[in-house]
Amino acid sequence: MSARDGGVGGMGTLGRRQRFENSEFTVRIYPGTLAEGTIYCPISARKTTTAAEAIERVIERLQLDRTKCYVLAEVKEFGGEEWILNPNDCPVQRMMLWPRVALEHRPLSGGEDYRFLLRQKNLDGSIHYGGSLQMWLQITEERRRMVERGLLPQPDSQGDQADLCCLPELNERSLLDNLRSRFQQEKIYTYVGSILIVINPFKFLPIYNPKFVKMYDNHTLGHLEPHIYAVADVAYHAMLRRQRNQCIVISGESGSGKTQSTNFLIHHLTALSQKGFASGVEQIILGAGPVLE
């Protein structure tokens, strides 16, 4: 390899490194008893974002008492260990050391679950836990599962609207602020009446499994969090009820996720029509996608 080749390669590596340094990551911070009704607070952070900056963003979003002192802790759910981060520590750098399944927010074998917790610091320097760590983590996890099953309402800590038609003040800024707030909470779907707005997260979100297929089966539009399965479900049951063909229009810029959204629609429609029975219809339709495009 020549020196010129090496130089070009070095510049490419440097460019990729700079892009990685400037990339934004979503960090979930669990406030526990400090914010009742809030399961976790997702914030955007870079690799260089400090724990102090992350705490400030959580305080602002959850509107916590600023007269109190807070610290960020890294824990394992059943590990019994809790590490208090220094103000200059970087949560994203610590998060990059977690196992891959932990970064995808999936439970690890053995009951381990890596998390960042928000703690209140007492005047004497001790940490106020507000009860047993394992107890409130278990309560938080049970609350999250009940919300996912539709047994509890979705947390509305940011006051955003799932339907833009319900905004008290309708203008371009309020629309964009509402969409931004939902996106930061990993809510990529938002209604405008019967229209569904989708923001491509460019990452996997665990909201397309059979549990969600069953949750949105034969439900009224707007009763649950916006989802592409809801649109597919309404169209499917309208077809059966009215005995007329239905059409779902998908539009967007290149790379916005139209093909993936089509796949999710087809998946839900075939699941509704087959009711869980194995069939090759879905694969045949999905296989025709590239030809149609």
VEXFI-239575 format. One line per 5 residues: number of its first residue (from 1); for each residue y, x, z of N, C-alpha, C, O. Coordinates in steps of 0.02 Angstrom, whole numbers. Layout:
N
NUM> Y,X,Z,Y,X,Z,Y,X,Z,Y,X,Z ~ ...
//
This chain:
293
1> -60,43,0,0,0,0,62,44,0,67,92,38 ~ 108,27,-42,168,67,-47,217,48,9,209,-3,43 ~ 268,91,17,319,77,67,357,13,50,378,-24,94 ~ 365,1,-16,401,-59,-36,361,-121,-17,388,-170,8 ~ 295,-118,-31,252,-175,-12,255,-187,62,259,-243,86
6> 253,-132,99,254,-139,171,320,-170,194,321,-211,240 ~ 376,-150,161,440,-178,180,443,-252,168,467,-290,210 ~ 418,-273,110,418,-344,94,376,-383,143,395,-436,168 ~ 317,-354,158,273,-388,206,305,-392,274,299,-442,309 ~ 341,-339,293,374,-340,358,428,-393,361,435,-426,412
11> 466,-400,306,518,-451,305,488,-520,309,516,-564,342 ~ 430,-531,275,397,-596,279,374,-611,349,383,-667,374 ~ 345,-561,381,323,-571,450,381,-585,496,376,-628,541 ~ 436,-549,486,495,-560,527,523,-631,517,543,-664,565 ~ 523,-653,454,547,-720,440,504,-773,473,530,-821,503
16> 438,-764,469,393,-813,502,403,-811,577,401,-863,610 ~ 414,-751,605,424,-746,677,488,-781,698,490,-814,749 ~ 541,-772,658,604,-805,674,598,-881,670,625,-917,712 ~ 561,-905,618,551,-977,614,512,-1003,673,526,-1057,698 ~ 462,-964,697,424,-985,755,467,-986,817,462,-1031,859
21> 511,-936,823,555,-933,881,602,-994,883,618,-1020,936 ~ 623,-1017,823,670,-1073,820,636,-1140,816,670,-1192,817 ~ 570,-1141,812,534,-1205,807,541,-1243,873,545,-1214,927 ~ 542,-1309,867,546,-1352,926,477,-1379,942,439,-1398,898 ~ 460,-1380,1006,397,-1405,1031,412,-1464,1078,465,-1468,1109
26> 364,-1508,1083,370,-1564,1130,333,-1546,1194,273,-1532,1194 ~ 370,-1545,1249,341,-1529,1315,341,-1592,1357,393,-1623,1368 ~ 283,-1611,1381,277,-1670,1424,285,-1649,1497,249,-1605,1522 ~ 332,-1680,1531,344,-1666,1602,332,-1730,1642,363,-1781,1629 ~ 288,-1726,1690,269,-1784,1731,311,-1786,1795,305,-1741,1836
31> 354,-1837,1803,397,-1839,1862,363,-1867,1924,389,-1860,1979 ~ 305,-1900,1915,270,-1927,1974,310,-1978,2012,338,-2024,1982 ~ 315,-1969,2077,350,-2017,2120,426,-2012,2113,461,-2055,2140 ~ 452,-1962,2078,524,-1955,2071,553,-2007,2023,613,-2020,2024 ~ 511,-2036,1980,534,-2086,1932,479,-2137,1924,435,-2131,1881
36> 481,-2189,1965,430,-2241,1963,431,-2276,1896,485,-2291,1869 ~ 372,-2290,1869,367,-2324,1805,368,-2278,1745,357,-2301,1689 ~ 382,-2214,1756,382,-2166,1701,319,-2123,1705,308,-2089,1755 ~ 279,-2125,1653,217,-2086,1652,234,-2012,1641,214,-1969,1680 ~ 269,-1999,1587,292,-1931,1573,356,-1933,1533,371,-1984,1501
41> 392,-1880,1535,456,-1875,1499,449,-1819,1447,449,-1761,1465 ~ 443,-1836,1382,438,-1785,1331,507,-1757,1313,553,-1795,1302 ~ 512,-1692,1312,576,-1660,1293,563,-1610,1237,507,-1584,1230 ~ 613,-1597,1198,609,-1546,1146,630,-1479,1174,682,-1474,1208 ~ 591,-1427,1161,606,-1361,1188,584,-1308,1138,536,-1317,1101
46> 619,-1253,1139,600,-1195,1098,563,-1144,1142,557,-1153,1203 ~ 540,-1092,1110,503,-1040,1146,547,-1007,1198,522,-982,1249 ~ 613,-1005,1187,659,-972,1232,691,-1020,1282,731,-999,1324 ~ 674,-1085,1279,702,-1133,1326,676,-1118,1397,615,-1113,1406 ~ 720,-1112,1445,700,-1095,1513,681,-1157,1552,695,-1213,1532
51> 648,-1146,1608,629,-1202,1652,690,-1238,1678,690,-1300,1685 ~ 744,-1201,1693,806,-1232,1716,835,-1279,1663,858,-1334,1680 ~ 833,-1258,1600,858,-1301,1546,814,-1362,1537,839,-1417,1524 ~ 748,-1353,1543,703,-1410,1537,714,-1460,1593,714,-1521,1580 ~ 724,-1436,1653,737,-1481,1710,801,-1520,1699,805,-1579,1713
56> 852,-1487,1673,916,-1520,1660,907,-1577,1610,938,-1630,1617 ~ 866,-1567,1559,855,-1619,1509,817,-1678,1539,831,-1735,1522 ~ 770,-1663,1583,733,-1718,1616,779,-1757,1662,777,-1818,1663 ~ 821,-1722,1700,868,-1756,1745,914,-1802,1705,928,-1858,1726 ~ 936,-1779,1647,982,-1818,1606,947,-1879,1577,975,-1934,1576
61> 886,-1870,1553,851,-1925,1520,828,-1978,1570,830,-2037,1556 ~ 805,-1955,1629,780,-2002,1679,834,-2024,1728,822,-2066,1771 ~ 894,-1994,1721,950,-2011,1764,932,-2003,1838,940,-2049,1878 ~ 906,-1943,1855,887,-1928,1923,947,-1908,1964,1001,-1894,1938 ~ 938,-1907,2030,991,-1889,2077,1007,-1815,2070,966,-1772,2085
66> 1068,-1800,2047,1088,-1731,2037,1105,-1694,2102,1114,-1633,2101 ~ 1110,-1730,2157,1124,-1698,2221,1063,-1662,2248,1068,-1623,2296 ~ 1005,-1676,2219,943,-1646,2243,924,-1588,2198,948,-1582,2142 ~ 881,-1544,2224,859,-1485,2188,788,-1497,2162,745,-1522,2198 ~ 777,-1478,2100,711,-1490,2069,683,-1424,2042,719,-1378,2024
71> 616,-1421,2041,582,-1364,2013,527,-1390,1966,507,-1448,1970 ~ 504,-1346,1923,451,-1362,1875,388,-1327,1897,388,-1267,1913 ~ 332,-1364,1898,268,-1336,1919,217,-1345,1864,217,-1394,1827 ~ 173,-1295,1859,117,-1298,1811,53,-1307,1851,39,-1269,1898 ~ 14,-1358,1833,-46,-1373,1873,-105,-1388,1829,-98,-1400,1769
76> -164,-1387,1861,-224,-1417,1833,-239,-1479,1874,-230,-1478,1935 ~ -260,-1532,1841,-266,-1596,1876,-312,-1592,1936,-294,-1617,1990 ~ -370,-1562,1928,-416,-1559,1984,-428,-1487,2006,-475,-1473,2044 ~ -386,-1441,1982,-397,-1371,2000,-372,-1352,2069,-395,-1303,2097 ~ -325,-1391,2096,-300,-1378,2162,-247,-1323,2164,-221,-1308,2218
81> -230,-1294,2106,-180,-1241,2105,-116,-1267,2073,-118,-1306,2025 ~ -60,-1246,2100,5,-1268,2074,52,-1208,2074,64,-1177,2126 ~ 77,-1191,2015,120,-1132,2008,191,-1155,1995,205,-1191,1946 ~ 237,-1135,2039,307,-1152,2031,340,-1103,1983,336,-1042,1993 ~ 371,-1129,1930,403,-1086,1881,472,-1063,1906,508,-1102,1937
86> 488,-1001,1894,555,-977,1908,604,-1008,1858,584,-1028,1803 ~ 668,-1013,1876,717,-1043,1830,719,-1011,1761,734,-1044,1712 ~ 704,-945,1758,707,-910,1694,641,-910,1656,638,-885,1600 ~ 588,-937,1686,524,-942,1651,530,-992,1593,571,-1038,1596 ~ 490,-982,1541,493,-1024,1481,430,-1067,1477,376,-1041,1466
91> 437,-1132,1486,377,-1177,1485,337,-1173,1420,276,-1175,1422 ~ 371,-1167,1363,335,-1165,1299,290,-1103,1295,234,-1107,1271 ~ 315,-1046,1320,274,-986,1319,213,-993,1363,159,-970,1345 ~ 221,-1026,1420,163,-1038,1464,116,-1088,1432,55,-1083,1438 ~ 144,-1138,1397,103,-1189,1366,60,-1160,1309,4,-1184,1297
96> 86,-1108,1275,49,-1076,1222,-14,-1041,1247,-59,-1024,1207 ~ -18,-1030,1312,-77,-998,1341,-131,-1048,1360,-186,-1029,1380 ~ -115,-1113,1355,-164,-1165,1373,-218,-1169,1320,-208,-1147,1263 ~ -276,-1196,1337,-328,-1208,1286,-303,-1257,1233,-258,-1297,1246 ~ -331,-1252,1174,-307,-1293,1119,-313,-1367,1134,-268,-1406,1117
101> -368,-1388,1165,-376,-1459,1179,-324,-1484,1229,-305,-1542,1227 ~ -300,-1439,1272,-247,-1458,1319,-182,-1469,1282,-143,-1514,1300 ~ -168,-1429,1230,-108,-1438,1190,-110,-1503,1151,-58,-1531,1135 ~ -170,-1527,1136,-178,-1591,1100,-182,-1649,1148,-194,-1706,1127 ~ -172,-1636,1213,-172,-1687,1265,-239,-1723,1268,-243,-1784,1278
106> -292,-1685,1259,-359,-1712,1266,-390,-1684,1330,-376,-1626,1347 ~ -431,-1723,1366,-460,-1699,1428,-509,-1642,1416,-548,-1644,1369 ~ -505,-1591,1458,-550,-1534,1453,-614,-1549,1491,-615,-1592,1535 ~ -667,-1514,1473,-729,-1520,1510,-719,-1493,1580,-684,-1444,1590 ~ -750,-1527,1628,-743,-1506,1698,-685,-1539,1733,-671,-1524,1791
111> -650,-1584,1698,-596,-1622,1730,-530,-1586,1732,-483,-1610,1764 ~ -524,-1527,1699,-460,-1491,1701,-411,-1524,1653,-429,-1547,1599 ~ -350,-1527,1673,-297,-1556,1632,-232,-1520,1647,-204,-1529,1701 ~ -208,-1480,1601,-148,-1441,1612,-87,-1485,1604,-82,-1525,1558 ~ -40,-1477,1651,20,-1518,1651,79,-1479,1680,71,-1430,1715
116> 139,-1504,1662,200,-1483,1696,223,-1541,1740,229,-1597,1716 ~ 237,-1527,1803,259,-1577,1850,331,-1562,1872,350,-1504,1879 ~ 369,-1614,1884,436,-1606,1912,431,-1617,1987,407,-1669,2010 ~ 455,-1568,2026,451,-1571,2098,521,-1569,2129,567,-1540,2100 ~ 527,-1599,2186,590,-1596,2223,586,-1541,2276,536,-1536,2312
121> 637,-1500,2280,639,-1445,2327,682,-1463,2387,739,-1484,2380 ~ 654,-1456,2447,689,-1472,2508,741,-1419,2525,742,-1365,2495 ~ 785,-1434,2573,838,-1388,2592,810,-1323,2621,841,-1271,2615 ~ 752,-1327,2654,723,-1267,2684,683,-1226,2633,653,-1175,2651 ~ 684,-1247,2570,648,-1210,2519,578,-1234,2505,547,-1212,2457
126> 552,-1278,2547,485,-1305,2537,486,-1357,2481,539,-1383,2462 ~ 427,-1373,2455,420,-1421,2401,399,-1488,2428,352,-1493,2467 ~ 436,-1540,2409,419,-1608,2430,369,-1637,2380,386,-1648,2322 ~ 308,-1650,2404,256,-1674,2360,253,-1751,2357,230,-1779,2308 ~ 277,-1784,2408,276,-1857,2407,207,-1886,2406,194,-1937,2374
131> 161,-1854,2442,92,-1878,2444,45,-1828,2413,66,-1774,2392 ~ -19,-1846,2411,-70,-1802,2385,-61,-1791,2310,-50,-1839,2273 ~ -67,-1729,2289,-60,-1712,2218,-113,-1749,2178,-97,-1781,2127 ~ -175,-1745,2199,-229,-1777,2161,-221,-1853,2162,-239,-1887,2113 ~ -193,-1880,2217,-187,-1953,2221,-137,-1979,2170,-152,-2025,2133
136> -76,-1949,2168,-27,-1977,2121,-42,-1959,2049,-22,-1995,2003 ~ -77,-1902,2038,-99,-1888,1970,-150,-1939,1947,-149,-1960,1889 ~ -195,-1960,1992,-245,-2010,1974,-212,-2077,1960,-231,-2112,1914 ~ -161,-2095,2002,-126,-2158,1991,-89,-2156,1924,-89,-2206,1887 ~ -57,-2099,1909,-22,-2092,1846,-69,-2099,1786,-52,-2132,1737
141> -128,-2068,1792,-176,-2071,1737,-203,-2142,1728,-211,-2165,1671 ~ -217,-2177,1783,-240,-2246,1778,-186,-2291,1747,-202,-2336,1708 ~ -123,-2279,1765,-68,-2318,1737,-63,-2306,1661,-52,-2352,1623 ~ -72,-2243,1641,-68,-2227,1570,-124,-2263,1531,-111,-2289,1477 ~ -184,-2263,1558,-240,-2296,1524,-230,-2371,1519,-248,-2402,1469
146> -201,-2401,1571,-188,-2473,1570,-135,-2490,1519,-137,-2543,1487 ~ -85,-2446,1511,-33,-2457,1461,-64,-2454,1391,-48,-2496,1349 ~ -108,-2404,1379,-139,-2397,1314,-183,-2457,1298,-190,-2475,1239 ~ -214,-2488,1349,-257,-2546,1337,-217,-2611,1333,-246,-2664,1321 ~ -151,-2607,1342,-110,-2666,1337,-108,-2707,1400,-82,-2763,1399
151> -135,-2681,1456,-136,-2719,1519,-71,-2711,1557,-57,-2750,1603 ~ -31,-2660,1540,35,-2651,1569,85,-2641,1513,67,-2616,1460 ~ 148,-2662,1522,198,-2652,1470,213,-2579,1459,206,-2538,1504 ~ 232,-2562,1399,250,-2494,1383,311,-2473,1424,358,-2513,1431 ~ 312,-2412,1450,371,-2389,1488,432,-2385,1443,428,-2363,1386
156> 488,-2408,1469,550,-2409,1431,603,-2370,1469,656,-2396,1485 ~ 587,-2306,1481,631,-2265,1523,697,-2249,1487,747,-2235,1520 ~ 696,-2250,1420,756,-2230,1384,797,-2289,1361,851,-2280,1334 ~ 773,-2350,1372,810,-2409,1352,813,-2418,1277,857,-2453,1252 ~ 766,-2387,1239,767,-2395,1167,736,-2462,1148,703,-2495,1188
161> 746,-2481,1086,721,-2544,1061,666,-2531,1010,674,-2490,965 ~ 611,-2568,1017,556,-2562,969,573,-2596,904,543,-2581,852 ~ 622,-2643,905,645,-2677,845,720,-2666,839,759,-2684,883 ~ 741,-2636,784,812,-2620,776,855,-2682,772,916,-2679,784 ~ 825,-2739,757,863,-2802,755,885,-2823,825,929,-2866,832
166> 855,-2794,876,871,-2813,945,925,-2768,976,942,-2777,1034 ~ 951,-2720,938,1003,-2677,964,1065,-2717,980,1086,-2758,939 ~ 1096,-2706,1038,1157,-2744,1055,1215,-2728,1009,1257,-2770,996 ~ 1217,-2665,985,1270,-2644,939,1238,-2614,878,1205,-2563,882 ~ 1248,-2645,821,1214,-2626,760,1260,-2586,715,1305,-2614,683
171> 1250,-2521,713,1287,-2477,667,1243,-2417,652,1189,-2409,681 ~ 1267,-2374,608,1226,-2317,587,1210,-2271,646,1154,-2246,651 ~ 1258,-2259,689,1246,-2213,745,1195,-2242,794,1150,-2206,816 ~ 1201,-2307,810,1154,-2337,857,1083,-2338,828,1034,-2328,864 ~ 1078,-2349,762,1012,-2348,730,981,-2279,736,923,-2273,755
176> 1019,-2227,718,992,-2159,719,977,-2136,791,927,-2103,803 ~ 1020,-2154,838,1008,-2136,908,945,-2168,934,906,-2137,970 ~ 934,-2231,915,874,-2266,937,811,-2235,908,761,-2225,943 ~ 814,-2219,843,756,-2187,811,744,-2117,840,686,-2098,849 ~ 797,-2080,854,790,-2013,883,759,-2017,953,715,-1977,970
181> 782,-2065,993,756,-2072,1060,682,-2090,1059,643,-2062,1098 ~ 662,-2134,1015,591,-2153,1010,549,-2095,984,494,-2083,1008 ~ 575,-2058,935,538,-2002,907,526,-1948,960,472,-1918,962 ~ 576,-1935,1002,568,-1886,1056,517,-1907,1107,490,-1865,1144 ~ 502,-1972,1111,450,-1997,1154,383,-2005,1117,337,-2037,1143
186> 380,-1976,1057,321,-1980,1014,305,-2052,993,247,-2070,982 ~ 357,-2092,986,351,-2160,959,377,-2157,887,437,-2164,875 ~ 331,-2147,840,352,-2135,772,362,-2200,733,387,-2198,676 ~ 342,-2257,761,348,-2321,727,403,-2364,759,409,-2366,820 ~ 443,-2397,718,496,-2441,741,502,-2499,692,500,-2488,631
191> 509,-2560,717,517,-2618,674,589,-2630,655,635,-2611,691 ~ 598,-2660,596,661,-2693,578,639,-2763,555,630,-2775,495 ~ 631,-2808,602,601,-2872,587,528,-2862,571,489,-2838,613 ~ 508,-2880,510,438,-2870,488,429,-2805,450,374,-2791,427 ~ 483,-2766,443,479,-2701,409,464,-2647,460,490,-2648,516
196> 422,-2599,441,403,-2545,486,433,-2479,462,421,-2459,405 ~ 472,-2447,505,498,-2380,491,452,-2328,522,433,-2334,580 ~ 433,-2278,483,388,-2225,507,423,-2158,500,451,-2143,447 ~ 422,-2118,552,448,-2050,550,389,-2002,555,352,-2003,604 ~ 382,-1960,505,325,-1914,502,330,-1863,558,377,-1824,561
201> 281,-1861,605,283,-1812,660,258,-1743,640,268,-1695,677 ~ 225,-1738,582,196,-1675,558,149,-1644,610,144,-1583,616 ~ 114,-1687,647,63,-1664,693,18,-1723,709,35,-1781,695 ~ -40,-1709,738,-87,-1762,755,-66,-1799,818,-47,-1769,868 ~ -68,-1866,815,-56,-1907,873,-118,-1952,884,-143,-1982,837
206> -142,-1956,945,-205,-1993,958,-194,-2068,962,-207,-2099,1013 ~ -169,-2098,907,-155,-2170,907,-189,-2205,849,-167,-2258,827 ~ -243,-2175,823,-277,-2204,766,-352,-2210,778,-391,-2214,730 ~ -373,-2212,841,-444,-2216,856,-466,-2289,861,-424,-2334,858 ~ -531,-2302,867,-556,-2371,869,-525,-2414,924,-521,-2475,918
211> -502,-2382,978,-470,-2420,1032,-407,-2455,1006,-395,-2513,1024 ~ -368,-2421,965,-307,-2451,938,-323,-2502,883,-287,-2551,874 ~ -378,-2491,846,-399,-2541,797,-415,-2607,832,-395,-2660,808 ~ -450,-2603,887,-467,-2664,925,-405,-2694,958,-399,-2755,962 ~ -359,-2652,982,-299,-2676,1016,-255,-2718,970,-227,-2768,992
216> -250,-2697,906,-205,-2732,860,-242,-2783,817,-213,-2810,769 ~ -303,-2798,834,-342,-2848,797,-318,-2918,814,-321,-2939,872 ~ -293,-2955,763,-273,-3025,770,-221,-3034,825,-230,-3075,870 ~ -167,-2997,821,-113,-3002,871,-48,-3022,835,-41,-3013,775 ~ -1,-3048,873,63,-3068,845,109,-3008,838,115,-2968,885
221> 141,-3002,781,185,-2945,768,241,-2942,819,278,-2991,828 ~ 248,-2885,852,302,-2876,900,280,-2881,973,319,-2863,1017 ~ 219,-2905,985,196,-2911,1055,175,-2843,1083,177,-2833,1144 ~ 154,-2797,1039,136,-2730,1060,183,-2680,1028,225,-2699,986 ~ 177,-2617,1047,218,-2565,1018,208,-2565,941,153,-2577,918
226> 261,-2552,903,254,-2549,830,200,-2500,809,192,-2446,837 ~ 162,-2521,759,107,-2480,735,90,-2501,664,99,-2560,647 ~ 66,-2455,624,47,-2472,556,-14,-2518,555,-23,-2556,507 ~ -55,-2513,607,-112,-2560,612,-88,-2632,619,-121,-2678,595 ~ -31,-2641,652,-4,-2709,661,14,-2740,593,1,-2799,581
231> 45,-2700,549,63,-2724,483,1,-2742,443,-2,-2794,411 ~ -50,-2698,445,-112,-2711,409,-146,-2774,437,-173,-2814,398 ~ -144,-2783,502,-176,-2840,533,-142,-2906,513,-175,-2955,497 ~ -75,-2906,513,-38,-2967,494,-53,-2985,421,-64,-3044,406 ~ -53,-2935,377,-67,-2949,306,-138,-2975,297,-149,-3021,257
236> -185,-2947,332,-256,-2967,326,-266,-3039,347,-297,-3078,311 ~ -240,-3057,406,-250,-3124,431,-208,-3175,393,-227,-3234,389 ~ -150,-3154,365,-112,-3199,323,-150,-3215,259,-147,-3271,234 ~ -186,-3166,233,-227,-3177,174,-282,-3227,187,-296,-3272,147 ~ -315,-3220,246,-368,-3267,263,-341,-3337,276,-372,-3387,257
241> -284,-3340,310,-257,-3405,329,-227,-3443,270,-237,-3503,264 ~ -191,-3408,226,-157,-3441,170,-199,-3442,106,-182,-3476,58 ~ -254,-3402,106,-295,-3397,46,-254,-3374,-15,-263,-3398,-70 ~ -209,-3325,-3,-168,-3297,-56,-166,-3221,-49,-171,-3194,6 ~ -158,-3187,-105,-153,-3115,-104,-92,-3092,-65,-41,-3126,-64
246> -98,-3034,-34,-44,-3005,5,-27,-2936,-22,-70,-2902,-52 ~ 34,-2915,-13,57,-2851,-38,95,-2813,17,137,-2842,50 ~ 79,-2749,26,115,-2706,72,148,-2650,32,113,-2612,-2 ~ 214,-2646,34,251,-2597,-4,264,-2536,40,290,-2543,95 ~ 246,-2477,15,257,-2415,52,304,-2372,10,289,-2356,-47
251> 361,-2353,38,409,-2312,1,435,-2257,47,432,-2262,108 ~ 460,-2204,15,487,-2148,54,494,-2087,10,471,-2085,-47 ~ 527,-2037,37,537,-1974,1,471,-1936,-4,423,-1952,31 ~ 471,-1885,-46,412,-1842,-53,399,-1806,12,445,-1776,41 ~ 337,-1809,36,319,-1776,99,333,-1818,161,325,-1794,217
256> 354,-1880,151,369,-1922,209,307,-1951,242,310,-1976,298 ~ 249,-1948,208,187,-1972,237,162,-2036,207,125,-2073,240 ~ 181,-2051,145,159,-2114,114,83,-2116,105,51,-2167,119 ~ 54,-2060,81,-18,-2058,70,-56,-2067,135,-105,-2104,137 ~ -34,-2033,187,-68,-2039,252,-61,-2110,279,-109,-2136,308
261> -3,-2140,271,6,-2209,293,-40,-2256,255,-68,-2303,284 ~ -48,-2244,190,-95,-2284,150,-166,-2277,177,-202,-2327,181 ~ -185,-2217,195,-252,-2206,222,-262,-2244,287,-315,-2274,298 ~ -210,-2244,331,-216,-2281,393,-221,-2356,380,-259,-2391,414 ~ -184,-2381,331,-188,-2452,314,-258,-2471,289,-287,-2520,311
266> -284,-2431,244,-350,-2444,217,-403,-2440,271,-449,-2480,273 ~ -396,-2391,316,-444,-2384,371,-445,-2447,414,-499,-2472,432 ~ -386,-2473,431,-384,-2532,474,-409,-2594,436,-445,-2635,465 ~ -391,-2601,373,-412,-2659,335,-489,-2660,327,-520,-2713,333 ~ -518,-2603,312,-591,-2601,306,-625,-2611,373,-679,-2642,376
271> -594,-2587,426,-623,-2598,493,-621,-2673,510,-669,-2698,539 ~ -567,-2708,492,-563,-2779,505,-614,-2818,463,-645,-2865,487 ~ -621,-2798,400,-666,-2835,356,-739,-2823,372,-781,-2868,364 ~ -755,-2763,395,-825,-2746,411,-843,-2759,483,-902,-2765,501 ~ -791,-2764,527,-803,-2777,598,-851,-2726,628,-896,-2744,666
276> -841,-2663,611,-880,-2610,644,-942,-2590,606,-973,-2540,623 ~ -962,-2627,554,-1023,-2609,517,-1007,-2553,468,-954,-2552,437 ~ -1054,-2508,460,-1044,-2451,416,-1040,-2475,343,-1078,-2518,322 ~ -994,-2447,306,-985,-2466,236,-953,-2409,199,-915,-2370,227 ~ -970,-2404,134,-940,-2352,93,-878,-2374,57,-850,-2337,17
281> -855,-2436,71,-796,-2463,37,-734,-2420,51,-696,-2404,6 ~ -725,-2402,115,-666,-2364,133,-664,-2298,97,-611,-2278,71 ~ -720,-2262,94,-722,-2197,61,-710,-2204,-14,-679,-2160,-45 ~ -734,-2259,-44,-723,-2270,-115,-649,-2280,-130,-622,-2252,-177 ~ -616,-2320,-88,-545,-2334,-98,-504,-2270,-86,-459,-2254,-125
286> -520,-2233,-32,-483,-2172,-17,-495,-2120,-72,-450,-2081,-88 ~ -555,-2119,-100,-569,-2072,-154,-530,-2086,-217,-518,-2040,-257 ~ -511,-2149,-227,-472,-2167,-286,-398,-2151,-277,-360,-2153,-325 ~ -377,-2135,-216,-306,-2122,-202,-276,-2068,-246,-224,-2080,-278 ~ -305,-2007,-249,-275,-1955,-292,-271,-1974,-365,-223,-1954,-399
291> -319,-2013,-390,-317,-2034,-460,-259,-2082,-471,-224,-2077,-521 ~ -250,-2129,-425,-196,-2178,-431,-128,-2143,-427,-82,-2162,-462 ~ -123,-2092,-384,-59,-2057,-378,-43,-2017,-440,9,-1984,-444
//
